[in-house]
Amino acid sequence: MNPNDRILTGVMLMIAFCVIAPLIDVSSKLAAVAVSVGVITLVRFVVQAACMGPLVVLLGLPLRLPPRALGLTMLRAVMVIVSSYCFVAAVRVMPIADALAIAFVEPFVILLIGRLAFGEQVGVRRLMACAAGFGGSLMVIQPSFAAFGAVALFPLGTAVTFALYILVTRRLAQLVHPVPMQFHTAVVSALICVPLLAIGHHLGEPSLAITPPRGIFWVWVICVGLAATVSHMAMTYALKFAPSSTLAPLHYLEIVTATLFGYMVFGDFPGGLTWAGITVIVGSGLYVIFRERQLERQARIARLTPVAAPQSPL
């Protein structure tokens, strides 16, 4: 496979992710009619573990988790649990496109975490793009908050926890192959969800009630896990074949497919202010990606440019 073929494969896999990922949200919304958010979240990870376990064996990869990766795997599991729970709780009542648009402030959250927690250099223009992106999210939140109440803030929880999930994943990828990583994360996530569900059910929290799926709802909750497994593996391998700077702009295609699926299945279509907010968020995100690529190119040129030797004063 030549370099151009690898990039094309990565692009096709990223497009596949953008088409399949909204099916997680569609299935979650259908399942949430009769199944609690907590049970949907648990079944997602059980299905993911059931799919990834045999794949690990077929690929001849080690099932054993390195000891130094255990803490990061547990942290990754907690982040994906909270991220999944918040988003399923949101799409249970909100249009999928609205919730996804708010969650798309995640790239800006990553930049700000890098600046505040790790002291990474973030220029004024990228900070202004972050501010614009958050402003766009408020344009989406405002009508959603008026219609659905505080649940409109749940996608912000998804954005923050998924940003942390990405940062942890980058570190964990240096220690564990992507396929076992997905398997171990799913197993740990399921093990964490079980006691949380038991406690929530005992306390009478409706979103954590133990409500076993019945009939067609088994199909929807299993589809959540299948769509999550396939889409995230597509993204993982897309990043293996093509640079993230090439793939990042394609991620915004997910808003288009989510809007299409939301309209086809539920008749939901974003209003004028929501579309304006989506435009601001996407525009700001694309600018951040453009600046990242520009700075990366400048740094690469600087590394390749030989430093002139100091001239003798004689």
C-alpha distance (Angstrom), angle and dihedral (degrees) to the residues before:
residue distance angle dihedral
M1 . . .
N2 3.81 . .
P3 3.83 121.5 .
N4 3.82 93.7 -99.4
D5 3.81 91.2 51.0
R6 3.80 90.4 50.1
I7 3.82 91.7 52.4
L8 3.82 91.4 47.6
T9 3.83 89.6 50.3
G10 3.81 89.8 50.3
V11 3.81 91.3 49.8
M12 3.82 92.0 49.5
L13 3.81 91.1 49.0
M14 3.81 90.7 49.6
I15 3.80 90.3 51.3
A16 3.82 88.0 49.6
F17 3.80 88.4 53.8
C18 3.81 91.5 51.8
V19 3.81 90.6 51.0
I20 3.82 97.2 44.4
A21 3.84 100.8 37.7
P22 3.85 95.1 69.1
L23 3.81 87.7 57.4
I24 3.82 86.1 69.9
D25 3.80 88.1 60.8
V26 3.81 95.1 42.3
S27 3.82 91.7 50.3
S28 3.81 91.1 45.1
K29 3.80 91.9 51.8
L30 3.83 91.5 48.9
A31 3.82 92.5 46.5
A32 3.82 93.9 46.2
V33 3.81 90.4 68.8
A34 3.82 89.1 79.2
V35 3.82 106.9 4.0
S36 3.81 126.9 71.0
V37 3.80 120.4 -113.5
G38 3.81 90.1 -117.2
V39 3.81 94.0 55.1
I40 3.83 91.8 47.1
T41 3.80 89.0 51.7
L42 3.83 92.4 48.6
V43 3.82 94.7 47.8
R44 3.80 90.2 49.5
F45 3.81 90.6 61.0
V46 3.82 94.2 41.4
V47 3.81 90.5 54.2
Q48 3.81 91.2 44.9
A49 3.82 91.4 51.7
A50 3.83 90.9 47.1
C51 3.82 90.3 52.4
M52 3.80 98.2 42.3
G53 3.84 98.4 44.0
P54 3.84 95.9 67.4
L55 3.82 89.9 41.4
V56 3.80 90.5 56.6
V57 3.83 89.6 52.3
L58 3.83 94.0 45.1
L59 3.81 91.1 51.8
G60 3.81 90.8 48.5
L61 3.80 92.2 -122.6
P62 3.82 122.6 152.8
L63 3.80 115.0 -95.5
R64 3.78 91.5 -162.3
L65 3.80 114.5 98.7
P66 3.83 115.9 -136.3
P67 3.84 109.3 -114.4
R68 3.80 93.5 -124.2
A69 3.83 89.4 55.4
L70 3.82 94.7 54.9
G71 3.80 96.7 85.2
L72 3.80 92.8 46.9
T73 3.81 90.9 47.7
M74 3.80 91.2 52.7
L75 3.81 90.8 47.9
R76 3.80 90.7 47.9
A77 3.81 89.6 50.2
V78 3.81 92.7 51.4
M79 3.81 91.2 49.6
V80 3.80 94.2 49.7
I81 3.83 91.5 45.9
V82 3.80 92.5 54.0
S83 3.80 92.0 41.5
S84 3.81 92.4 50.6
Y85 3.81 94.0 43.2
C86 3.82 93.0 50.7
F87 3.78 93.7 48.5
V88 3.81 95.8 45.7
A89 3.83 89.1 47.8
A90 3.81 88.8 51.9
V91 3.82 99.5 46.5
R92 3.79 89.4 46.0
V93 3.82 86.4 79.1
M94 3.83 106.5 6.3
P95 3.81 129.4 73.0
I96 3.81 108.7 -95.2
A97 3.82 94.1 -125.6
D98 3.83 92.2 53.5
A99 3.81 93.2 50.3
L100 3.80 92.4 45.3
A101 3.81 92.7 48.9
I102 3.82 90.6 55.3
A103 3.81 91.1 46.1
F104 3.80 89.6 53.6
V105 3.81 90.3 78.4
E106 3.83 83.5 83.2
P107 3.87 94.3 102.2
F108 3.79 89.2 55.9
V109 3.81 90.7 49.2
I110 3.81 89.4 53.5
L111 3.81 90.4 52.8
L112 3.80 92.5 48.9
I113 3.81 93.1 46.7
G114 3.79 88.8 50.3
R115 3.79 89.9 51.4
L116 3.81 98.4 43.6
A117 3.82 102.4 33.1
F118 3.79 103.4 30.3
G119 3.79 102.4 26.8
E120 3.81 93.0 -122.3
Q121 3.79 116.2 167.6
V122 3.80 111.5 -106.4
G123 3.80 116.6 177.9
V124 3.79 125.9 -131.0
R125 3.80 92.9 -109.0
R126 3.81 92.8 55.0
L127 3.81 90.4 46.7
M128 3.82 88.2 52.3
A129 3.81 89.0 50.3
C130 3.82 88.6 51.8
A131 3.81 90.3 51.6
A132 3.82 89.9 49.6
G133 3.80 90.9 48.8
F134 3.79 91.8 52.2
G135 3.80 88.8 47.0
G136 3.80 88.5 54.4
S137 3.80 90.5 51.0
L138 3.81 89.5 53.6
M139 3.81 88.6 54.2
V140 3.81 87.7 57.6
I141 3.81 94.9 40.3
Q142 3.82 95.7 50.5
P143 3.83 98.5 68.1
S144 3.81 91.1 33.6
F145 3.82 91.1 52.7
A146 3.79 90.3 49.9
A147 3.81 90.9 50.6
F148 3.81 102.7 36.6
G149 3.81 106.7 18.4
A150 3.81 125.2 -140.5
V151 3.81 92.2 -12.6
A152 3.83 86.1 80.5
L153 3.81 86.9 72.1
F154 3.82 93.2 59.3
P155 3.83 93.9 86.0
L156 3.82 87.8 59.7
G157 3.81 86.6 59.1
T158 3.79 87.4 51.9
A159 3.82 90.7 50.5
V160 3.82 94.2 51.5
T161 3.81 97.2 43.2
F162 3.81 93.5 42.7
A163 3.81 89.7 51.2
L164 3.81 88.7 54.1
Y165 3.82 88.7 45.1
I166 3.83 89.6 56.1
L167 3.81 92.4 48.7
V168 3.82 91.8 49.5
T169 3.81 90.6 45.9
R170 3.81 91.4 55.0
R171 3.79 89.9 55.5
L172 3.81 94.9 41.9
A173 3.83 92.0 49.5
Q174 3.80 87.8 68.8
L175 3.81 89.6 61.7
V176 3.82 106.4 32.3
H177 3.83 135.6 40.1
P178 3.85 112.2 -110.9
V179 3.83 94.9 -114.8
P180 3.84 97.8 53.0
M181 3.82 87.1 40.1
Q182 3.81 90.2 60.7
F183 3.81 91.0 45.6
H184 3.81 95.4 49.3
T185 3.81 92.3 44.4
A186 3.80 90.7 52.3
V187 3.82 93.2 48.4
V188 3.81 93.8 47.4
S189 3.82 91.2 44.7
A190 3.81 91.7 52.2
L191 3.81 91.6 48.2
I192 3.81 90.3 51.5
C193 3.81 93.1 46.3
V194 3.82 95.0 55.1
P195 3.85 97.8 65.5
L196 3.80 90.9 38.1
L197 3.80 89.6 56.0
A198 3.80 91.6 47.0
I199 3.80 92.0 51.3
G200 3.81 93.3 43.9
H201 3.80 92.1 48.5
H202 3.81 91.0 49.4
L203 3.82 90.8 50.5
G204 3.79 91.8 49.1
E205 3.81 96.9 -115.5
P206 3.85 105.0 161.0
S207 3.80 95.2 -151.2
L208 3.83 89.6 55.9
A209 3.80 97.4 41.2
I210 3.79 115.1 132.9
T211 3.80 99.5 -116.9
P212 3.83 110.3 162.4
P213 3.83 112.0 -145.4
R214 3.80 116.5 -109.7
G215 3.79 131.0 -160.3
I216 3.80 115.2 -30.0
F217 3.81 90.9 4.9
W218 3.82 88.9 73.2
V219 3.80 86.6 62.2
W220 3.81 92.6 51.8
V221 3.82 96.5 48.3
I222 3.81 92.1 45.8
C223 3.81 89.2 49.1
V224 3.81 88.3 55.5
G225 3.81 90.0 59.1
L226 3.81 94.7 42.2
A227 3.81 93.9 48.7
A228 3.80 91.0 46.4
T229 3.82 92.4 49.6
V230 3.81 96.3 46.5
S231 3.81 96.2 41.8
H232 3.80 95.5 47.9
M233 3.80 92.1 47.0
A234 3.81 88.8 50.4
M235 3.79 89.8 53.4
T236 3.82 92.4 45.1
Y237 3.80 92.4 54.0
A238 3.80 92.4 40.3
L239 3.80 87.9 60.5
K240 3.81 88.7 49.0
F241 3.82 92.3 56.8
A242 3.81 102.2 36.0
P243 3.83 136.0 31.0
S244 3.80 116.9 -96.1
S245 3.84 88.7 -124.4
T246 3.82 88.3 62.6
L247 3.80 95.3 45.0
A248 3.81 101.1 40.1
P249 3.84 96.7 79.6
L250 3.81 90.0 51.7
H251 3.81 90.4 60.6
Y252 3.81 89.6 76.4
L253 3.80 87.9 66.4
E254 3.81 84.5 78.7
I255 3.82 90.0 73.3
V256 3.82 89.3 57.4
T257 3.82 94.5 49.0
A258 3.81 91.8 42.9
T259 3.81 90.4 52.6
L260 3.80 90.5 48.4
F261 3.81 94.2 49.3
G262 3.80 91.8 43.6
Y263 3.79 90.8 53.5
M264 3.82 94.7 43.9
V265 3.82 96.1 48.0
F266 3.81 104.8 28.5
G267 3.81 105.0 16.2
D268 3.82 90.9 -119.7
F269 3.79 117.7 149.8
P270 3.82 125.2 172.0
G271 3.80 118.4 -109.7
G272 3.79 126.7 -126.5
L273 3.82 97.0 -89.3
T274 3.81 90.9 46.6
W275 3.82 91.1 52.1
A276 3.81 89.3 49.2
G277 3.80 90.0 51.9
I278 3.81 91.5 47.1
T279 3.81 89.5 51.6
V280 3.81 91.8 51.7
I281 3.82 92.7 46.6
V282 3.81 93.8 47.9
G283 3.81 93.0 43.8
S284 3.81 92.4 49.4
G285 3.81 91.5 45.9
L286 3.79 92.6 50.5
Y287 3.81 90.0 49.6
V288 3.81 90.9 52.2
I289 3.82 89.5 50.0
F290 3.82 90.2 48.5
R291 3.82 91.3 51.3
E292 3.80 91.8 47.1
R293 3.80 90.6 53.0
Q294 3.82 91.6 45.5
L295 3.80 93.3 50.8
E296 3.80 91.4 44.9
R297 3.82 89.8 52.7
Q298 3.81 91.5 48.9
A299 3.80 91.4 49.6
R300 3.82 91.0 49.2
I301 3.82 91.6 50.9
A302 3.80 90.2 48.2
R303 3.82 90.8 52.6
L304 3.80 92.2 49.9
T305 3.80 96.0 44.8
P306 3.81 109.6 93.7
V307 3.77 115.9 -125.1
A308 3.78 111.3 -118.8
A309 3.80 113.6 -115.4
P310 3.83 114.4 -115.6
Q311 3.78 111.5 -99.8
S312 3.77 120.8 -122.5
P313 3.80 113.1 -111.2
L314 3.80 87.7 -137.6
